[in-house]
Amino acid sequence: MATRSTSQRASRAAEVRHTPEHVASGMPAASGGKRLVSVEVLRLLAIVCIAVFHAFLQQYVQAIWMGPQLSAADAANPVSALAASRGAMWIVAMIMYCGACGNHIFFMISGFFLIPRMCVACRSDGYWKRQLRSTGRRVAMILATVVFYLLLIMAAGRMLAWERNAGGQSNLIYELEFVWLYLVFVALAPVIAWVMGRVGIRASAVLAGIMLVAVYALNIYVACTWQAQYGHRSLLDWRKQMSAVSYIASFILAGLLGWALREVNDRSTSGRSVSGRSESRRPTARPLWAKRRFWTRGIVILIVAACAITGAMAMRPTYVALYALSFKSTSLISFALAVCALMAAACPPRHTHGRGVSARVESAVAALASGILGFYVVQTLARVLWEAVDARFLQPLLVGAAALPAGSMSAFLGLLRWIALGAVCSLAYVVVICLFDRFVRRPLLRAVHLSK
């Protein structure tokens, strides 16, 4: 009886510590309420990856269908300079992995911290009542964030006379699909955790493995056969819905990994499982998969393999196969990189001694990382902001590269300047929006008791 009461108090305390802001804004915390700086850095890196991906997506898609068979670039069509340079196409193709990878990380981090806590709590009394209350707050926070930025962008659009892509003229269902998917995943998390808690960690791992094999077998088919319909897909098409299926698979897998890692951490430190049952009086050795170096080596191997495969595809007579490698959420490379990055950030380092991250740096990282949800909304509803940046700073460099001989070293160097400046502008774009989110949106949500 005492053990059960202790477990119930611990599960309730975990629910209190992790506010909706931690989950819906991407501020993960370790046991005891201490945030994992490495995971928050990964969250921030995911925002930058998404921003850089979108900076070059439109030009990349156009260059794919132009193909490399260009004898000369056309200054009237600047994207022809990119299509004519296999080296630049290889670099931009590598950047394209960042988009799906960043999206997977966004969903994975939430599942990694949210589902394991619920798996532990699902056997305690009052589970559904507590989850209904906490999940309702998380959903309310997500909706409040969308409404806040929607109203702000609509007001700005009226004052600045934006002709298109202002908030009020966007298709909110289609344009904000990732935000709505996130809301659905957060709402389903208690059910997912309850099922996983009932079937157990081993059976959950088997089911997750079967799910992933099926999902990515279908994804490979979609990537290889559906590219020509890019931008003309219906939400009701099953191939379009594979995006949602892929991301919820990532959400569930991350929850399973978080649960397993929590078990390992507990056993290695105290010889006791998270369920409270004593299994050994001596700390047990950590398995290979629970060590950071295992996942960092996986990242290196994946990046090297991606560089080689992408380079080979860039040398083919057409770029169609190159596009299939990083096609939307179907990219297996992006998914694998996201899994390795998450686990590398979450697993404890080999050596824990030495100077840690300063409180000031940790605070800055947390402040910026908490803005990923706001960044998603602003990037989608206010694309006119990035279009202005692109027209002012990036397009002239692309036009300049198109004026040079196609495939020449001078044209390639011009494209490198375009890529480098695009990355820098994307980083600045992220910082500005995330700082605005930190100092405007979050205080407003605290004022209405949706954040702490």
C-alpha positions as CSV (number, residue, x, y, z in Angstrom):
1,M,0.0,0.0,0.0
2,A,2.8,2.4,0.9
3,T,4.6,1.7,-2.4
4,R,1.4,2.4,-4.4
5,S,0.8,5.6,-2.6
6,T,4.4,6.7,-3.2
7,S,4.1,5.9,-6.9
8,Q,0.8,7.9,-7.1
9,R,2.4,10.9,-5.4
10,A,5.4,10.8,-7.8
11,S,3.2,10.6,-10.9
12,R,1.1,13.6,-9.7
13,A,4.3,15.5,-8.9
14,A,5.6,14.8,-12.4
15,E,2.4,16.2,-13.9
16,V,2.7,19.4,-11.9
17,R,6.4,19.9,-12.8
18,H,5.8,19.7,-16.5
19,T,3.5,22.6,-17.4
20,P,1.8,22.9,-20.8
21,E,4.5,25.4,-21.7
22,H,7.2,22.7,-21.3
23,V,5.3,20.4,-23.7
24,A,3.6,22.7,-26.2
25,S,6.5,25.1,-26.5
26,G,9.3,22.6,-26.4
27,M,10.9,23.0,-23.0
28,P,11.8,19.5,-21.9
29,A,12.8,18.7,-18.4
30,A,14.6,15.9,-16.8
31,S,13.5,14.1,-13.7
32,G,13.5,16.5,-10.7
33,G,12.5,19.4,-12.9
34,K,16.0,20.2,-14.2
35,R,15.9,20.9,-17.9
36,L,18.1,19.0,-20.3
37,V,20.2,21.7,-22.0
38,S,21.3,19.2,-24.7
39,V,17.7,18.5,-25.7
40,E,16.9,22.2,-25.7
41,V,19.9,22.9,-27.9
42,L,18.6,20.1,-30.2
43,R,15.1,21.8,-30.2
44,L,16.8,25.1,-31.2
45,L,18.8,23.3,-33.9
46,A,15.5,21.8,-35.3
47,I,14.0,25.3,-35.6
48,V,17.1,26.5,-37.6
49,C,16.9,23.3,-39.8
50,I,13.3,24.0,-40.7
51,A,14.0,27.7,-41.4
52,V,17.0,26.9,-43.7
53,F,15.0,24.2,-45.5
54,H,12.2,26.6,-46.4
55,A,14.7,29.2,-47.5
56,F,15.7,27.0,-50.5
57,L,12.8,24.7,-51.0
58,Q,11.0,26.6,-53.8
59,Q,14.2,27.1,-55.9
60,Y,15.2,23.5,-55.3
61,V,11.9,22.1,-56.5
62,Q,12.1,24.2,-59.6
63,A,15.7,23.2,-60.3
64,I,14.7,19.5,-60.0
65,W,12.3,19.7,-62.8
66,M,14.6,21.8,-65.0
67,G,17.2,19.1,-64.7
68,P,20.9,19.4,-65.3
69,Q,20.8,19.5,-69.2
70,L,21.2,23.2,-69.4
71,S,23.9,24.5,-71.7
72,A,23.6,28.1,-70.4
73,A,21.9,29.7,-67.4
74,D,19.2,32.3,-68.1
75,A,19.3,35.5,-66.1
76,A,15.6,35.9,-66.6
77,N,15.1,32.6,-64.8
78,P,17.7,32.6,-62.0
79,V,16.9,29.1,-60.8
80,S,18.6,27.8,-64.0
81,A,22.0,28.7,-62.4
82,L,21.2,26.2,-59.6
83,A,20.0,23.5,-62.0
84,A,23.1,23.8,-64.1
85,S,25.5,23.4,-61.1
86,R,25.6,19.8,-59.9
87,G,27.8,20.8,-57.0
88,A,25.4,23.5,-55.8
89,M,22.5,21.0,-56.3
90,W,24.3,18.5,-54.1
91,I,24.7,21.1,-51.3
92,V,21.1,22.2,-51.4
93,A,19.9,18.6,-51.6
94,M,21.8,17.9,-48.3
95,I,20.0,21.0,-46.8
96,M,16.7,19.5,-47.9
97,Y,17.1,16.6,-45.4
98,C,17.0,19.3,-42.7
99,G,13.3,20.1,-43.2
100,A,11.8,16.6,-42.4
101,C,14.5,16.0,-39.8
102,G,13.6,19.2,-38.0
103,N,9.9,18.3,-38.1
104,H,10.6,14.8,-36.8
105,I,12.6,16.2,-33.9
106,F,9.8,18.7,-33.0
107,F,7.4,15.8,-32.6
108,M,9.9,13.4,-31.1
109,I,11.0,15.6,-28.2
110,S,7.5,16.0,-27.0
111,G,6.7,12.3,-27.3
112,F,10.0,11.5,-25.6
113,F,9.2,13.4,-22.4
114,L,5.4,13.2,-22.4
115,I,4.6,9.6,-23.0
116,P,7.0,7.9,-20.5
117,R,5.5,10.0,-17.6
118,M,2.1,8.9,-18.6
119,C,3.2,5.3,-19.0
120,V,4.3,5.4,-15.3
121,A,1.2,7.2,-14.2
122,C,-1.4,5.2,-16.1
123,R,-1.8,2.5,-13.4
124,S,-2.5,5.0,-10.7
125,D,-5.9,6.1,-9.5
126,G,-7.4,9.2,-11.2
127,Y,-5.2,8.9,-14.3
128,W,-7.8,9.9,-16.8
129,K,-9.1,12.8,-14.7
130,R,-5.6,14.2,-14.3
131,Q,-4.8,13.7,-18.0
132,L,-8.0,15.3,-19.1
133,R,-7.1,18.4,-17.1
134,S,-3.5,18.6,-18.1
135,T,-4.1,17.7,-21.8
136,G,-6.9,20.3,-21.9
137,R,-4.4,23.0,-20.7
138,R,-1.9,21.9,-23.4
139,V,-4.4,22.0,-26.1
140,A,-5.7,25.4,-24.9
141,M,-2.1,26.8,-25.0
142,I,-1.6,25.6,-28.6
143,L,-4.9,27.1,-29.7
144,A,-4.1,30.4,-27.9
145,T,-0.7,30.6,-29.7
146,V,-2.4,30.2,-33.1
147,V,-5.1,32.7,-32.3
148,F,-2.5,35.2,-31.0
149,Y,-0.3,35.1,-34.1
150,L,-3.3,34.9,-36.4
151,L,-4.8,38.1,-35.0
152,L,-1.4,39.8,-34.9
153,I,-0.6,38.9,-38.5
154,M,-4.1,40.0,-39.7
155,A,-3.7,43.3,-38.0
156,A,-0.2,43.8,-39.5
157,G,-1.5,42.8,-42.9
158,R,-4.2,45.5,-42.7
159,M,-1.7,48.2,-41.7
160,L,1.0,47.3,-44.2
161,A,-1.5,46.3,-47.0
162,W,0.0,42.9,-47.5
163,E,-1.6,41.5,-50.7
164,R,-1.3,37.8,-49.9
165,N,-0.1,35.2,-47.4
166,A,-1.4,37.3,-44.5
167,G,-3.0,35.4,-41.8
168,G,-6.6,36.1,-42.6
169,Q,-6.2,34.9,-46.2
170,S,-4.5,31.6,-45.4
171,N,-6.1,28.2,-45.5
172,L,-5.7,27.5,-41.8
173,I,-6.4,23.8,-42.1
174,Y,-3.9,23.1,-44.9
175,E,-1.3,25.7,-44.1
176,L,-1.0,24.9,-40.4
177,E,-1.1,21.1,-40.8
178,F,2.0,20.6,-38.6
179,V,0.5,22.6,-35.7
180,W,-2.8,20.8,-35.9
181,L,-1.0,17.4,-36.1
182,Y,0.9,18.4,-33.0
183,L,-2.3,19.3,-31.2
184,V,-3.8,15.9,-32.1
185,F,-0.7,14.1,-31.0
186,V,-0.8,15.9,-27.6
187,A,-4.5,15.1,-27.2
188,L,-3.9,11.4,-28.1
189,A,-0.8,11.0,-25.8
190,P,-2.8,9.8,-22.8
191,V,-4.4,7.1,-24.8
192,I,-1.1,6.0,-26.5
193,A,0.6,5.9,-23.1
194,W,-2.3,3.9,-21.5
195,V,-2.1,1.3,-24.3
196,M,1.7,1.1,-24.0
197,G,1.5,0.8,-20.3
198,R,-1.0,-2.0,-20.5
199,V,0.9,-4.1,-23.1
200,G,4.3,-3.5,-21.6
201,I,7.6,-2.1,-23.0
202,R,8.6,-5.3,-24.9
203,A,5.3,-5.7,-26.7
204,S,5.3,-2.0,-27.5
205,A,8.7,-2.3,-29.1
206,V,7.6,-5.1,-31.3
207,L,4.4,-3.2,-32.4
208,A,6.5,-0.1,-33.0
209,G,8.9,-2.0,-35.2
210,I,6.1,-3.4,-37.3
211,M,4.5,0.0,-37.6
212,L,7.8,1.6,-38.7
213,V,8.5,-1.0,-41.4
214,A,5.0,-0.6,-42.8
215,V,5.1,3.2,-42.7
216,Y,8.5,3.6,-44.4
217,A,7.7,0.9,-47.0
218,L,4.7,3.0,-48.0
219,N,6.8,6.2,-47.8
220,I,9.4,4.9,-50.2
221,Y,6.6,4.1,-52.7
222,V,5.1,7.6,-52.2
223,A,8.6,9.3,-52.7
224,C,9.3,7.4,-55.9
225,T,5.9,7.8,-57.5
226,W,4.2,10.9,-56.4
227,Q,6.7,13.8,-56.9
228,A,5.0,15.1,-60.0
229,Q,2.0,16.1,-58.0
230,Y,4.0,18.3,-55.6
231,G,1.8,21.2,-54.5
232,H,-1.4,19.7,-56.0
233,R,-2.3,17.2,-53.3
234,S,-5.6,16.9,-51.6
235,L,-5.8,16.4,-47.8
236,L,-8.0,13.4,-48.4
237,D,-5.4,11.6,-50.5
238,W,-3.9,8.8,-48.5
239,R,-0.4,9.7,-49.8
240,K,-0.8,13.1,-48.4
241,Q,-1.9,11.6,-45.1
242,M,1.3,9.5,-44.9
243,S,2.9,12.7,-43.6
244,A,0.7,12.6,-40.5
245,V,1.2,8.9,-40.1
246,S,5.0,9.3,-40.4
247,Y,5.1,12.0,-37.7
248,I,2.8,10.1,-35.2
249,A,5.1,7.1,-35.7
250,S,8.0,9.3,-34.7
251,F,6.0,10.6,-31.7
252,I,5.2,7.1,-30.5
253,L,8.7,5.8,-31.2
254,A,10.3,8.6,-29.2
255,G,7.9,7.9,-26.3
256,L,9.0,4.3,-26.4
257,L,12.6,5.3,-26.4
258,G,12.1,7.7,-23.6
259,W,10.4,5.0,-21.5
260,A,13.1,2.5,-22.2
261,L,15.9,5.0,-21.4
262,R,14.1,6.0,-18.2
263,E,14.1,2.3,-17.1
264,V,17.8,2.0,-17.9
265,N,18.7,5.3,-16.1
266,D,16.8,4.1,-13.0
267,R,18.4,0.6,-13.0
268,S,21.9,1.9,-13.6
269,T,21.7,4.3,-10.7
270,S,19.6,2.5,-8.1
271,G,18.9,-1.0,-9.2
272,R,15.2,-0.2,-9.1
273,S,12.8,0.0,-12.1
274,V,10.5,3.0,-12.6
275,S,7.6,0.9,-11.5
276,G,9.1,0.8,-8.0
277,R,10.0,-2.9,-8.0
278,S,13.5,-3.7,-6.7
279,E,15.4,-5.7,-9.4
280,S,19.0,-5.6,-8.2
281,R,20.9,-4.1,-5.3
282,R,23.8,-3.2,-7.5
283,P,23.7,-0.6,-10.3
284,T,23.6,-2.4,-13.7
285,A,25.7,-1.6,-16.7
286,R,24.1,0.6,-19.4
287,P,23.4,-1.2,-22.7
288,L,25.1,0.1,-25.8
289,W,22.0,1.7,-27.2
290,A,21.7,3.9,-24.0
291,K,25.1,5.4,-24.5
292,R,25.6,8.8,-26.2
293,R,28.6,7.7,-28.3
294,F,26.5,5.0,-30.0
295,W,24.1,7.6,-31.4
296,T,26.8,10.2,-32.2
297,R,28.6,7.6,-34.3
298,G,25.3,6.8,-36.0
299,I,24.9,10.5,-36.9
300,V,28.4,10.5,-38.4
301,I,27.7,7.3,-40.4
302,L,24.4,8.6,-41.7
303,I,25.8,12.0,-42.7
304,V,28.7,10.3,-44.6
305,A,26.3,7.9,-46.3
306,A,23.8,10.7,-47.2
307,C,26.7,12.8,-48.7
308,A,27.8,9.8,-50.8
309,I,24.3,8.8,-52.0
310,T,23.2,12.3,-52.6
311,G,26.3,13.1,-54.6
312,A,25.8,10.0,-56.7
313,M,22.2,11.0,-57.4
314,A,23.3,14.5,-58.3
315,M,25.5,13.2,-61.1
316,R,22.6,11.3,-62.8
317,P,21.1,12.5,-66.1
318,T,18.0,13.7,-64.2
319,Y,17.4,15.0,-60.6
320,V,14.3,12.9,-60.0
321,A,16.0,10.3,-57.9
322,L,17.8,13.1,-56.0
323,Y,14.4,14.6,-55.1
324,A,13.1,11.2,-53.9
325,L,15.8,11.0,-51.2
326,S,14.5,13.9,-49.3
327,F,10.8,14.0,-50.4
328,K,8.7,15.6,-47.6
329,S,8.2,13.5,-44.5
330,T,8.9,10.3,-46.4
331,S,12.7,10.6,-46.2
332,L,14.1,7.7,-44.3
333,I,17.5,9.5,-44.0
334,S,15.8,12.5,-42.3
335,F,13.9,10.2,-39.9
336,A,17.0,8.2,-39.0
337,L,19.0,11.4,-38.4
338,A,16.3,12.7,-36.1
339,V,16.2,9.5,-34.0
340,C,20.0,9.5,-33.6
341,A,20.1,13.2,-32.8
342,L,17.3,12.9,-30.1
343,M,19.0,9.9,-28.4
344,A,22.5,11.6,-28.6
345,A,21.0,14.6,-26.8
346,A,19.0,12.6,-24.3
347,C,21.5,9.9,-23.3
348,P,23.9,11.0,-20.5
349,P,27.5,11.8,-21.6
350,R,30.3,9.4,-21.0
351,H,32.0,11.8,-18.6
352,T,29.9,14.1,-16.4
353,H,32.7,15.9,-14.7
354,G,34.1,19.3,-15.8
355,R,32.5,22.7,-16.4
356,G,28.9,22.7,-17.3
357,V,26.9,25.2,-19.3
358,S,26.7,28.6,-17.7
359,A,23.3,29.6,-16.3
360,R,23.3,32.6,-18.8
361,V,23.8,30.4,-21.8
362,E,21.3,27.8,-20.5
363,S,18.7,30.6,-20.1
364,A,19.3,32.0,-23.5
365,V,19.0,28.6,-25.2
366,A,15.8,27.9,-23.2
367,A,14.3,31.3,-24.2
368,L,15.0,30.7,-27.9
369,A,14.0,27.0,-28.0
370,S,10.6,27.7,-26.4
371,G,9.6,29.7,-29.5
372,I,9.4,26.8,-31.9
373,L,5.6,26.6,-31.9
374,G,5.4,30.3,-32.4
375,F,7.9,30.1,-35.2
376,Y,5.9,27.4,-37.0
377,V,2.8,29.6,-37.0
378,V,4.6,32.8,-38.0
379,Q,6.6,31.1,-40.8
380,T,3.4,29.7,-42.2
381,L,1.0,32.6,-41.9
382,A,3.4,35.4,-42.6
383,R,5.4,34.0,-45.5
384,V,5.4,37.6,-46.9
385,L,8.1,38.4,-44.2
386,W,10.5,35.9,-45.6
387,E,9.6,36.7,-49.2
388,A,10.7,40.3,-48.4
389,V,14.0,39.0,-47.0
390,D,14.5,36.8,-50.0
391,A,13.8,39.6,-52.5
392,R,16.1,42.0,-50.8
393,F,19.1,39.9,-50.0
394,L,19.0,36.5,-51.7
395,Q,17.5,36.9,-55.1
396,P,20.1,39.4,-56.3
397,L,22.8,36.8,-55.6
398,L,21.0,34.1,-57.5
399,V,20.4,36.5,-60.4
400,G,24.1,37.3,-60.4
401,A,25.0,33.7,-60.5
402,A,22.7,33.1,-63.5
403,A,24.5,35.9,-65.4
404,L,27.7,33.9,-65.3
405,P,28.6,31.0,-67.6
406,A,26.6,27.9,-66.6
407,G,28.5,25.3,-64.7
408,S,31.6,27.6,-64.3
409,M,33.6,27.9,-61.1
410,S,32.6,31.6,-60.9
411,A,28.9,30.6,-61.1
412,F,29.4,27.9,-58.4
413,L,31.1,30.4,-56.1
414,G,28.2,32.8,-56.7
415,L,25.8,30.1,-55.7
416,L,27.9,29.3,-52.6
417,R,27.5,33.0,-51.5
418,W,23.7,32.7,-52.1
419,I,23.5,29.5,-50.0
420,A,25.7,31.0,-47.2
421,L,23.7,34.2,-47.0
422,G,20.4,32.2,-47.1
423,A,21.6,30.2,-44.0
424,V,22.6,33.4,-42.2
425,C,19.4,35.1,-42.9
426,S,17.4,32.0,-41.8
427,L,19.3,32.0,-38.5
428,A,18.6,35.7,-38.0
429,Y,14.9,35.1,-38.9
430,V,14.7,32.4,-36.2
431,V,16.3,34.5,-33.5
432,V,14.0,37.5,-34.2
433,I,10.8,35.5,-34.1
434,C,11.8,33.4,-31.1
435,L,12.8,36.4,-29.1
436,F,9.5,38.1,-30.0
437,D,7.7,34.9,-28.9
438,R,9.7,34.8,-25.6
439,F,9.0,38.4,-24.6
440,V,5.5,38.9,-26.0
441,R,3.5,35.7,-26.4
442,R,4.7,33.9,-23.3
443,P,4.1,36.8,-20.9
444,L,0.6,37.2,-22.3
445,L,-0.1,33.5,-21.8
446,R,1.2,33.7,-18.3
447,A,-1.2,36.5,-17.7
448,V,-4.1,34.3,-18.6
449,H,-2.7,31.3,-16.5
450,L,-1.8,29.1,-19.5
451,S,1.9,29.3,-18.8
452,K,4.2,29.6,-15.9
